[in-house]
Amino acid sequence: MSDWSEFPLSHVPFFRRLSTRLTLLILGIVGVLAGAAIALLGRGFNLVQQGVLNPDGAAGDLDAIVRGTVINLIAVFLFTLVAATVFSRNLLTEPIEQLASGVREVQEGNLGVTLPVRSESELGELARSFNVMSEHLAERTSDLTESNRALRASEQRYAEALEHTELRVRERTRELQALLELSNSTALTLELHPLLGSILERLQETVPYDGAAVLERSPDGTLAQVVRHGSAGGAELRLPLVVREKELGRLVLYRDGPEGFDGQQKEIASAFASQVGVALENAKLYEQVHEQAALEERQHLARELHDSVSQALYGILLGTHAAKRQLDTDSGRAAEALGYVENLAQAGLAEMRALIFELRPEALEKDGLIGALRKQLDALETRHSLNTHGEFGPEPDLPLAGKQVIYRIAQEAIHNIVKHARAENVWLRFRPADGGWRLVVRDDGRGFDPERDYPDQLGLKSMRERSQALGGTLSIHSTATEGTAVELFLPAEGGGSGAA
C-alpha cells in the first residue's frame, strides 16, 4: 500500500523547490531594485559633481534626476509585480486548482482521475502522489467490486444450495414419516391385501410409478402374484423382499417411457420393499400362530372332554346299567343308582357349560367380567373339587378387548393351578386399587421357581405378553410348599388394546 512517505520532499531537486524559486525571485527583485537604485544614485552623484562645476543648471538637473528615479522605481515595481503574478500562477495557483479539482472528482466517485505533472517541484510531486493514490483507489475499488460481485454470487449459490437442502430435508422427512407410518401399520395390521395396497399407495406418493406388483415365492420356488397396481410395461425395477436373510419374493415397479428410476428412488423403494417383506412375514407368522393356537385349543378341549365330560358320561352309562339291572329286583338300590346318574349328569352339564364359556369369551358382553370370573370359580369347584374364595369389586369400565385379556390371564393362572399346583384352596380377587385394577390369583399348592426358564410352558410367557399389550404389569410370587400368587396391575388408562 502506497503512502506519502514514498515521495519525501527531500527527493525534489534543490533548484526545483518552490522555496528555492521564491527565494531566488525575491533576491532577483531585490537585486533589480538595488541595481536600479545604485544606477540612479551614481547618476545623481555625477550630476551633483557636475552641478558643483556648473551651479547655474544644478537645480533643473536635480529635479530631472528625482523624476527619473521615481519613474524607474515604478517601472521596476510593475515589472516585479507582473513577474511575481506570472510566477505564482504557473507555479502555485494552477497546480493547486488542478489538485482541488482532482479531489472533487474523487469525492464524486470518479476514481482513477489523474493530474498533469508540469513541474518537478513540491506541487509536481504532490500531483504525482495524487495520481498514484487515485490509481490505487481505482484498483482497490475494482477489486472490492469484483469481491462484492463474487460474494453476491457466492451468497446466491449458498441460498440456492440451502433451499435445495431444505427441499431435500422436507422430502426426506416426508419419506421417513411415510416409512414410520407404514412400520406402525405393518406391526398393527394383520390383513395382508389391504396392508400391501396401502404400502404401494404410499410408495407411489414418494416414488411415482405407473404399475407395481408384489410377488411371493412359493415353496416350490416359483413366484406368485399377491397384489398388483396399475399396468406393467416400460422401465422396470425389481427389488428382493428379504427378511432375516430369507428371500420371500419380489417387488416390481414399472414406469412408462425411457426414463427409469434413479439411485435415490431405488434407495427409497428398497426401504418400502423391506416393509412389504415384513408384511408378508407377519402374515405367515400370524397364520402359523393362528393354526398353532387352534391346534392347542383343540388339544386342550380334547383333554378337558376326556378328563371330565367323557368320564362323567362313562359314569352315567355304568350307573344306568346298574339301575336297569336292579330295577326289577331292588328298587331302592335302583333309585340310588339313578340319583348317582343324576349327579353325574349335573356335573357333566356344568363341565360342558364351563367349556362352552371358555370357547365363547364373547359371553363377557352378556355376563360381564365379574360374572365370568365367578363362573370360573364355580367350574373349578365342580370339576376339580377345589375350595374357591372370590373377592370382587364392581364391574370395571373397560373395553371388551381389555376384559378378554384379563379373563384369559385369570383362566391361564387357574389352569396352571389345576395342572401343576396340587392345591386345595384357590383365591381370586379383582378389585380397583391405586387408580387402576388389580387381579390376584393365589393358591396353597407346592409352588415353583418363577426365575427358571420353562421352554415347554408357554402359559407364563402368554400371560406376560397379554399384560404388556394392555400396558399393565404382571408379577409372579411363588415359594416351595407355600403356593403361588399371580398378580396383574392394570392402570386406569390401560385396557384399550390387546388381543384376547
C-alpha positions in Angstrom: 0.0 0.0 0.0 1.4 3.4 -1.0 1.6 6.4 1.4 3.1 9.8 1.3 6.4 8.6 2.7 7.1 7.1 -0.7 7.5 10.7 -2.0 9.6 12.6 0.6 10.1 16.3 -0.3 13.9 15.8 0.1 13.8 14.0 -3.3 12.8 17.2 -5.0 15.9 18.8 -6.5 17.1 21.9 -4.7 16.6 24.3 -7.6 13.2 22.7 -8.4 11.7 23.5 -5.0 9.2 26.3 -4.6 11.0 27.8 -1.6 14.3 28.0 -3.6 12.5 29.6 -6.6 10.7 32.1 -4.3 14.0 32.9 -2.6 15.7 33.4 -6.0 12.7 35.6 -7.2 12.9 37.8 -4.1 16.7 38.0 -4.4 16.3 38.9 -8.1 13.7 41.6 -7.3 16.0 43.0 -4.5 18.9 42.9 -6.9 17.0 44.7 -9.6 15.8 47.3 -7.2 19.3 47.6 -5.7 20.8 47.9 -9.2 18.3 50.5 -10.2 18.9 52.4 -7.0 22.7 52.2 -7.4 22.5 53.3 -11.1 20.2 56.3 -10.2 22.4 57.2 -7.2 25.5 57.0 -9.4 23.9 59.3 -11.9 22.8 61.6 -9.2 26.3 61.8 -7.8 27.6 62.6 -11.3 25.1 65.4 -11.7 25.9 66.7 -8.3 29.5 66.8 -9.2 28.7 68.5 -12.5 26.5 70.9 -10.5 29.3 71.9 -8.4 31.2 72.7 -11.5 28.2 74.4 -13.2 26.0 75.8 -10.5 23.6 77.5 -12.9 21.9 74.3 -14.2 22.1 72.2 -11.0 18.6 72.8 -9.8 16.9 71.7 -13.0 19.1 68.6 -13.3 18.2 67.6 -9.7 14.5 67.7 -10.5 15.1 65.6 -13.5 17.1 63.1 -11.5 14.3 62.7 -8.9 11.6 62.2 -11.6 13.7 59.7 -13.4 14.4 57.9 -10.2 10.7 57.7 -9.3 9.7 56.6 -12.8 12.4 53.9 -12.8 11.3 52.6 -9.4 7.7 52.5 -10.5 8.7 50.6 -13.7 10.8 48.1 -11.7 8.0 47.6 -9.2 5.5 47.0 -12.0 7.8 44.6 -13.7 8.4 42.8 -10.4 4.6 42.6 -9.7 3.9 41.1 -13.2 6.8 38.6 -12.7 5.5 37.6 -9.3 2.0 37.2 -10.6 3.1 35.0 -13.6 5.3 33.0 -11.2 2.5 32.4 -8.6 0.0 31.5 -11.3 2.2 29.0 -13.1 3.9 27.5 -10.0 1.1 27.8 -7.3 -2.4 28.8 -8.4 -2.9 26.5 -11.4 -1.4 23.3 -9.7 -3.4 23.9 -6.6 -6.6 24.4 -8.6 -5.9 21.2 -10.5 -5.3 19.4 -7.3 -8.6 20.7 -5.7 -10.4 19.7 -8.9 -9.0 16.2 -8.7 -10.0 15.9 -5.1 -13.6 16.9 -6.0 -13.6 14.3 -8.8 -12.5 11.6 -6.3 -15.2 12.7 -3.8 -17.8 12.4 -6.6 -16.7 8.8 -7.2 -14.6 9.4 -10.4 -11.8 7.2 -9.2 -8.7 6.9 -11.4 -8.6 10.6 -12.3 -5.0 11.9 -12.9 -3.5 15.4 -12.8 -0.9 16.7 -15.2 2.6 16.9 -13.7 4.1 20.2 -15.1 7.0 20.6 -12.8 9.4 18.8 -10.6 8.5 21.0 -7.6 6.7 20.0 -4.4 3.4 20.6 -6.1 4.5 18.3 -9.0 5.4 15.6 -6.5 2.1 16.2 -4.8 0.3 15.8 -8.2 2.3 12.6 -8.9 1.4 11.2 -5.5 -2.3 12.1 -6.1 -2.2 10.2 -9.4 -0.7 7.1 -7.7 -3.3 7.3 -4.9 -6.1 7.7 -7.5 -4.9 4.7 -9.5 -4.6 2.6 -6.3 -8.1 3.7 -5.2 -9.4 2.7 -8.6 -7.6 -0.7 -8.5 -8.8 -1.3 -4.9 -12.3 -0.2 -5.8 -12.3 -2.5 -8.8 -11.0 -5.4 -6.6 -13.7 -4.6 -4.0 -16.3 -4.5 -6.7 -15.2 -7.9 -8.0 -15.0 -9.3 -4.5 -18.5 -8.0 -3.8 -19.8 -9.4 -7.0 -18.2 -12.8 -6.2 -19.6 -12.6 -2.7 -23.1 -11.9 -4.0 -22.7 -14.8 -6.4 -21.5 -17.0 -3.6 -24.4 -15.9 -1.4 -26.8 -16.7 -4.3 -25.3 -20.1 -4.7 -25.4 -20.6 -0.9 -29.1 -19.6 -0.9 -29.8 -21.9 -3.7 -27.9 -24.7 -2.0 -29.7 -24.0 1.3 -33.1 -24.0 -0.5 -32.2 -27.3 -2.2 -31.0 -28.7 1.1 -34.2 -27.6 2.8 -36.2 -29.2 0.0 -34.3 -32.4 0.3 -34.8 -32.4 4.1 -38.6 -31.9 3.7 -38.7 -34.7 1.1 -36.6 -36.9 3.3 -38.8 -36.1 6.4 -41.9 -36.9 4.4 -40.3 -40.2 3.2 -39.3 -41.1 6.8 -42.7 -40.2 8.1 -44.3 -42.4 5.5 -42.0 -45.3 6.4 -42.7 -44.8 10.1 -46.5 -44.8 9.5 -46.0 -47.9 7.3 -43.9 -49.6 10.0 -46.7 -48.9 12.5 -49.4 -50.1 10.1 -47.3 -53.2 9.3 -47.0 -54.0 13.0 -50.7 -53.4 13.8 -52.5 -54.6 10.6 -52.9 -58.3 10.1 -55.0 -58.2 6.9 -52.4 -58.7 4.1 -54.0 -57.4 1.0 -55.3 -54.0 2.4 -51.9 -53.5 4.0 -50.0 -54.2 0.8 -52.3 -51.8 -1.1 -51.6 -49.1 1.5 -47.9 -49.6 1.2 -48.0 -49.4 -2.6 -50.1 -46.2 -2.5 -47.6 -44.6 -0.1 -44.8 -45.7 -2.3 -46.4 -44.1 -5.4 -46.6 -40.8 -3.5 -42.8 -40.9 -2.9 -41.6 -42.7 -6.0 -44.1 -42.2 -8.9 -44.7 -45.3 -10.9 -47.3 -46.5 -13.5 -47.5 -50.1 -12.3 -46.5 -52.2 -9.3 -46.7 -55.9 -8.3 -45.9 -57.9 -5.2 -44.7 -61.4 -6.0 -44.4 -64.1 -3.2 -42.1 -67.1 -3.6 -44.0 -70.3 -3.1 -42.4 -73.5 -1.5 -41.5 -74.8 -5.0 -39.5 -71.7 -5.8 -42.0 -70.1 -8.2 -43.2 -66.5 -7.9 -47.0 -66.0 -7.4 -48.6 -62.6 -7.7 -50.1 -61.4 -4.4 -51.3 -57.9 -5.4 -51.0 -55.6 -8.5 -51.5 -51.9 -9.0 -51.6 -50.2 -12.5 -50.2 -51.7 -15.6 -46.9 -53.4 -16.5 -44.6 -52.1 -19.1 -41.7 -49.6 -19.7 -38.8 -49.3 -17.4 -38.8 -52.0 -14.7 -37.3 -52.1 -11.2 -37.1 -55.4 -9.4 -36.4 -55.4 -5.7 -36.0 -58.5 -3.5 -38.2 -58.9 -0.4 -35.7 -60.2 2.2 -36.5 -60.8 5.9 -33.9 -62.3 8.2 -31.7 -63.2 5.2 -34.5 -65.1 3.6 -35.9 -64.0 0.3 -39.7 -64.0 0.4 -40.4 -62.7 -3.1 -40.1 -59.6 -5.3 -41.4 -56.1 -5.5 -41.7 -55.0 -9.2 -42.2 -51.3 -10.2 -43.0 -50.2 -13.8 -42.7 -46.8 -15.3 -43.7 -45.8 -18.9 -41.2 -44.0 -21.1 -37.5 -44.2 -21.5 -36.6 -42.7 -18.1 -36.1 -45.3 -15.4 -35.6 -45.0 -11.7 -32.6 -43.0 -10.3 -30.4 -44.1 -7.4 -32.3 -42.1 -4.8 -35.6 -43.6 -5.9 -34.2 -47.1 -5.8 -33.0 -46.5 -2.3 -36.4 -45.3 -1.2 -38.2 -48.1 -3.0 -35.8 -50.6 -1.2 -37.0 -49.3 2.1 -40.6 -49.8 1.1 -39.7 -53.3 -0.2 -38.4 -54.1 3.3 -41.8 -53.1 4.7 -43.5 -55.3 2.1 -41.3 -58.2 3.2 -42.1 -57.6 6.9 -45.8 -57.6 6.0 -45.6 -60.9 4.2 -43.6 -62.4 7.0 -46.0 -61.1 9.6 -48.9 -62.6 7.6 -47.2 -66.0 7.6 -46.3 -65.8 11.3 -49.9 -64.8 12.1 -51.3 -67.7 10.1 -48.9 -70.1 11.8 -49.7 -68.7 15.3 -53.4 -68.9 14.5 -53.1 -72.5 13.4 -51.0 -73.3 16.4 -53.5 -71.7 18.7 -56.3 -73.5 17.1 -54.4 -76.8 17.5 -53.6 -76.1 21.2 -57.2 -75.2 21.8 -58.4 -78.4 20.2 -55.9 -80.4 22.3 -57.0 -78.5 25.4 -60.6 -79.2 24.6 -59.9 -82.9 23.9 -58.1 -83.2 27.3 -60.9 -81.4 29.1 -63.6 -83.6 27.5 -61.6 -86.7 28.3 -60.8 -85.7 31.9 -64.3 -84.5 32.8 -67.2 -84.9 30.4 -66.3 -88.2 28.9 -65.7 -89.7 32.4 -69.0 -88.3 33.5 -70.8 -89.8 30.5 -69.0 -93.1 31.2 -70.1 -93.0 34.9 -73.7 -92.2 33.7 -73.6 -95.2 31.4 -72.4 -97.5 34.2 -75.0 -96.1 36.6 -77.8 -96.5 34.1 -76.8 -100.2 33.5 -76.7 -100.8 37.3 -80.1 -99.2 37.8 -81.6 -101.2 34.9 -80.4 -104.5 36.4 -81.7 -103.6 39.8 -85.0 -102.0 38.7 -86.9 -105.3 39.0 -85.1 -106.9 42.0 -84.2 -104.0 44.3 -86.0 -100.7 43.5 -84.2 -98.9 46.4 -80.8 -99.6 45.1 -82.0 -98.8 41.6 -83.2 -95.4 42.9 -79.7 -94.8 44.4 -78.1 -95.6 41.1 -80.4 -93.2 39.3 -79.5 -90.5 41.9 -75.9 -91.2 41.2 -76.6 -90.9 37.4 -78.4 -87.6 38.0 -75.5 -86.1 40.0 -73.1 -87.2 37.2 -75.4 -85.6 34.6 -75.5 -82.3 36.5 -71.7 -82.4 36.9 -71.3 -83.2 33.2 -73.7 -80.3 32.3 -71.6 -77.9 34.4 -68.4 -79.1 32.7 -70.0 -78.5 29.3 -71.1 -75.1 30.3 -67.7 -74.2 31.5 -66.1 -75.5 28.3 -68.6 -73.6 26.2 -67.8 -70.4 28.1 -64.1 -70.9 27.5 -64.7 -71.4 23.8 -67.0 -68.3 23.7 -65.3 -65.5 25.6 -67.8 -63.1 23.9 -70.1 -64.1 26.6 -68.3 -61.5 28.6 -70.6 -59.0 26.9 -73.6 -60.7 28.5 -72.3 -61.8 31.9 -69.5 -59.2 32.4 -66.0 -59.8 33.6 -67.1 -60.3 37.2 -69.7 -62.9 36.2 -67.2 -64.7 34.1 -64.7 -64.9 36.9 -67.3 -66.2 39.2 -68.3 -68.9 36.8 -64.6 -69.9 36.6 -64.5 -70.5 40.3 -67.8 -72.4 40.2 -66.5 -74.7 37.4 -63.2 -75.1 39.4 -65.2 -76.4 42.5 -67.4 -78.6 40.4 -64.8 -80.1 38.1 -61.8 -80.4 40.4 -63.3 -80.3 43.9 -61.2 -77.3 45.0 -62.2 -74.8 47.7 -62.5 -71.4 46.0 -62.7 -68.0 47.5 -63.7 -65.0 45.4 -63.5 -61.3 46.2 -64.8 -58.9 43.6 -65.4 -55.2 43.2 -67.8 -53.5 40.8 -67.8 -54.3 37.1 -64.8 -52.5 35.5 -65.4 -49.8 32.9 -63.1 -51.4 30.3 -63.4 -52.2 26.6 -64.3 -55.8 25.8 -60.8 -56.5 24.4 -59.3 -55.5 27.8 -61.8 -57.7 29.7 -61.0 -60.6 27.5 -57.3 -60.3 28.2 -57.9 -60.1 31.9 -60.2 -63.1 31.7 -57.6 -65.1 29.7 -54.8 -64.3 32.2 -57.1 -65.4 35.1 -58.0 -68.5 33.1 -54.4 -69.4 32.4 -53.4 -68.9 36.1 -56.3 -71.2 37.2 -55.3 -73.8 34.5 -51.8 -73.8 35.9 -53.1 -74.4 39.4 -55.1 -77.3 38.3 -52.4 -78.8 36.2 -49.3 -78.3 38.4 -50.0 -76.9 41.9 -51.8 -79.8 43.7 -53.6 -77.2 45.7 -56.6 -77.4 48.0 -57.6 -73.8 48.0 -57.8 -71.1 45.3 -58.2 -67.4 46.0 -59.3 -65.0 43.2 -59.5 -61.2 43.9 -60.3 -58.5 41.4 -60.9 -55.0 42.7 -59.9 -51.4 42.0 -56.6 -50.3 43.5 -54.1 -47.4 43.2 -56.0 -45.7 40.4 -56.3 -48.9 38.4 -57.4 -52.5 38.6 -55.7 -55.4 40.4 -56.2 -59.1 39.7 -54.7 -61.6 42.1 -54.9 -65.4 41.7 -53.4 -67.3 44.6 -53.2 -71.0 45.7 -51.8 -73.0 48.6 -50.1 -75.6 46.4 -46.5 -76.8 46.1 -45.2 -73.7 44.3 -42.3 -73.4 41.8 -39.3 -71.3 40.9 -40.5 -68.3 38.8 -37.0 -67.3 37.9 -36.3 -70.5 36.0 -36.9 -70.8 32.3 -39.6 -73.3 31.2 -39.3 -73.5 27.4 -42.1 -76.1 27.0 -44.5 -74.0 29.1 -46.0 -71.1 27.1 -48.6 -70.1 29.7 -46.3 -67.8 31.7 -45.0 -66.1 28.5 -48.5 -65.7 27.2 -49.7 -64.0 30.4 -46.8 -61.5 30.3 -47.4 -60.7 26.7 -51.1 -60.2 27.3 -50.4 -57.8 30.2 -47.9 -55.8 28.2 -50.4 -55.4 25.4 -52.7 -53.7 28.0 -49.9 -51.5 29.3 -50.1 -53.4 32.7 -47.5 -55.2 34.8 -47.6 -58.9 35.8 -45.7 -60.3 38.7 -45.4 -63.9 40.0 -44.5 -64.8 43.5 -44.0 -68.4 44.5 -42.3 -70.4 47.2 -42.0 -74.1 47.6 -44.7 -75.7 49.7 -46.3 -72.2 50.2 -48.2 -71.8 47.0 -48.1 -69.2 44.1 -49.6 -65.8 43.6 -50.1 -64.3 40.2 -50.7 -60.5 40.3 -51.8 -58.3 37.4 -52.0 -54.5 37.8 -53.7 -52.5 35.1 -53.6 -48.7 35.1 -56.8 -46.8 34.6 -55.7 -45.6 31.1 -54.9 -49.2 30.1 -57.1 -51.9 28.8 -57.8 -50.2 25.5 -55.9 -52.6 23.3 -54.6 -56.1 23.2 -55.7 -59.3 21.6 -57.5 -61.9 23.5 
